[in-house]
Amino acid sequence: MTVSETPHILKGAKKCIIIHIIKSNKGDDRCSVQVLNCNGVVPPNADLDDGFQIGISDQASNYYRPGMFIDYKEERLFYTEYDFSGGNWRNWGKILPDIWNLYLKLKNECTNVHEMEMLCNIVKRDNKIIDLSRKLDQEKYKNLQKDIQIKAYKTLLDEIRELVEKNHQ
């Protein structure tokens, strides 16, 4: 999959996924996804084929926070706000290749919905591990900063103690 913001990429393409982002002054941007098939036709509901759909949930019409998803026969299989490295929060151009690759695995390697759900659960678990690892790194950094501050305060207290002892002698 190649991601671009210009139409030159469509030359020779077999399928195209278009992400529309309608910016709002209130910060509640609206997003939609369209799929163009090899004939240039836009199937309804961002249908890929064989019952698969991809899209971006809309905050106003969905209980999910906005994120990219894969549905199969109207059942939500996968949902994420991040790319699979745990970064690029709501950067659809970075998330879409991961979603596309997951779709291809679901379509080509799974024989039933149960296998699809299991594969998606593995990806979700891996993403959760990455997210927790990133949070742990952030906490380690915060603790390191606190340790530096504590050492600085101890040094300051030692200096004050020395000054007080000199004044009492």
C-alpha positions as CSV (number, residue, x, y, z in Angstrom):
1,M,0.0,0.0,0.0
2,T,1.2,3.5,-0.8
3,V,-0.2,6.6,0.8
4,S,-0.4,9.9,-0.9
5,E,-2.2,13.2,-0.8
6,T,-2.1,13.7,-4.5
7,P,-4.0,11.9,-7.3
8,H,-0.9,10.9,-9.4
9,I,-0.8,7.7,-7.3
10,L,-4.0,6.4,-8.9
11,K,-2.3,5.7,-12.2
12,G,-2.3,1.9,-12.5
13,A,-4.0,1.4,-9.1
14,K,-6.3,-1.6,-8.7
15,K,-8.1,-0.2,-5.6
16,C,-8.1,3.2,-3.9
17,I,-9.1,4.1,-0.3
18,I,-9.9,7.8,0.1
19,I,-10.1,9.3,3.6
20,H,-12.1,12.5,3.8
21,I,-11.4,14.8,6.7
22,I,-13.8,17.7,7.3
23,K,-12.2,20.1,9.7
24,S,-14.3,21.8,12.3
25,N,-13.5,24.9,14.4
26,K,-14.9,23.0,17.4
27,G,-12.2,20.3,17.1
28,D,-14.8,17.6,16.3
29,D,-13.5,16.8,12.8
30,R,-15.6,14.5,10.7
31,C,-14.0,11.7,8.8
32,S,-15.3,9.3,6.2
33,V,-13.8,6.6,4.0
34,Q,-14.5,5.7,0.4
35,V,-13.2,2.8,-1.6
36,L,-12.7,2.9,-5.3
37,N,-12.6,-0.4,-7.0
38,C,-10.6,-1.2,-10.2
39,N,-13.5,0.1,-12.3
40,G,-13.5,3.5,-10.5
41,V,-16.8,2.6,-8.8
42,V,-17.5,3.6,-5.2
43,P,-19.3,0.7,-3.5
44,P,-21.6,1.6,-0.6
45,N,-20.3,1.8,3.0
46,A,-16.6,1.5,2.0
47,D,-17.0,-2.2,1.1
48,L,-13.8,-3.8,0.1
49,D,-15.1,-7.2,-0.9
50,D,-16.4,-10.5,0.6
51,G,-18.3,-8.6,3.3
52,F,-15.3,-6.6,4.6
53,Q,-15.5,-2.8,5.3
54,I,-13.1,-0.3,6.6
55,G,-13.8,3.1,8.0
56,I,-13.3,5.7,10.6
57,S,-15.9,5.8,13.4
58,D,-17.6,9.1,13.7
59,Q,-17.6,10.6,17.3
60,A,-21.1,12.0,16.9
61,S,-22.8,8.8,15.7
62,N,-20.8,6.1,17.5
63,Y,-20.0,5.3,21.1
64,Y,-16.4,4.7,20.0
65,R,-13.9,7.6,20.0
66,P,-12.9,8.3,16.4
67,G,-10.7,5.5,15.2
68,M,-10.2,3.3,12.2
69,F,-11.9,0.0,12.0
70,I,-12.5,-3.2,10.1
71,D,-15.9,-4.8,9.9
72,Y,-16.9,-8.1,8.5
73,K,-20.6,-8.5,7.6
74,E,-21.5,-5.6,9.9
75,E,-19.6,-7.0,12.9
76,R,-16.7,-4.9,14.3
77,L,-13.6,-7.1,14.2
78,F,-11.0,-4.5,14.9
79,Y,-10.7,-0.9,16.0
80,T,-7.7,1.4,16.7
81,E,-6.7,5.0,17.2
82,Y,-3.0,4.2,16.7
83,D,-0.8,2.6,14.1
84,F,0.5,-0.8,15.1
85,S,3.7,0.7,16.5
86,G,1.7,2.5,19.2
87,G,2.4,5.9,17.7
88,N,0.7,8.2,15.3
89,W,-2.5,8.8,17.2
90,R,-5.3,9.4,14.7
91,N,-2.9,9.9,11.9
92,W,-5.1,8.0,9.4
93,G,-2.4,8.0,6.7
94,K,-0.1,6.1,9.1
95,I,-2.8,3.8,10.5
96,L,-4.3,2.9,7.1
97,P,-1.4,0.7,5.9
98,D,-1.6,-1.4,9.1
99,I,-5.4,-1.7,8.8
100,W,-4.9,-2.7,5.1
101,N,-2.3,-5.4,6.0
102,L,-4.6,-6.8,8.7
103,Y,-7.5,-6.9,6.3
104,L,-5.4,-8.8,3.8
105,K,-4.4,-11.3,6.5
106,L,-8.1,-11.7,7.6
107,K,-9.2,-12.2,4.0
108,N,-6.4,-14.5,2.9
109,E,-5.5,-16.5,6.0
110,C,-8.8,-16.9,8.0
111,T,-11.5,-19.4,7.1
112,N,-14.2,-18.2,9.5
113,V,-15.2,-15.4,11.8
114,H,-13.8,-17.1,14.9
115,E,-10.3,-17.2,13.3
116,M,-10.7,-13.5,12.3
117,E,-11.6,-12.6,15.9
118,M,-8.7,-14.5,17.2
119,L,-6.2,-12.8,14.8
120,C,-7.7,-9.4,15.7
121,N,-7.4,-10.2,19.4
122,I,-3.7,-11.1,19.0
123,V,-3.1,-7.8,17.2
124,K,-5.1,-5.9,19.9
125,R,-3.0,-7.6,22.6
126,D,0.3,-6.8,20.8
127,N,-0.9,-3.1,20.5
128,K,-1.8,-3.1,24.1
129,I,1.7,-4.3,25.0
130,I,3.2,-1.6,22.9
131,D,1.0,1.0,24.5
132,L,1.8,-0.2,28.0
133,S,5.5,-0.3,27.2
134,R,5.3,3.3,26.0
135,K,3.5,4.4,29.2
136,L,6.0,2.5,31.3
137,D,8.8,4.4,29.5
138,Q,7.0,7.7,30.2
139,E,6.7,6.7,33.9
140,K,10.4,5.7,34.1
141,Y,11.3,9.1,32.6
142,K,9.1,10.9,35.2
143,N,10.7,8.9,38.0
144,L,14.2,9.7,36.7
145,Q,13.3,13.4,36.7
146,K,12.0,13.1,40.3
147,D,15.2,11.3,41.3
148,I,17.3,14.1,39.9
149,Q,15.1,16.7,41.8
150,I,15.5,14.7,45.0
151,K,19.3,14.6,44.6
152,A,19.3,18.3,44.0
153,Y,17.3,19.0,47.1
154,K,19.5,16.7,49.2
155,T,22.6,18.6,47.9
156,L,20.9,21.9,48.8
157,L,20.0,20.6,52.3
158,D,23.6,19.4,52.8
159,E,24.8,22.8,51.9
160,I,22.4,24.5,54.3
161,R,23.4,22.1,57.0
162,E,27.1,22.9,56.5
163,L,26.3,26.7,56.6
164,V,24.3,26.3,59.8
165,E,27.0,24.2,61.5
166,K,29.7,26.8,60.5
167,N,27.5,29.6,62.0
168,H,27.2,27.7,65.3
169,Q,30.9,27.1,65.7
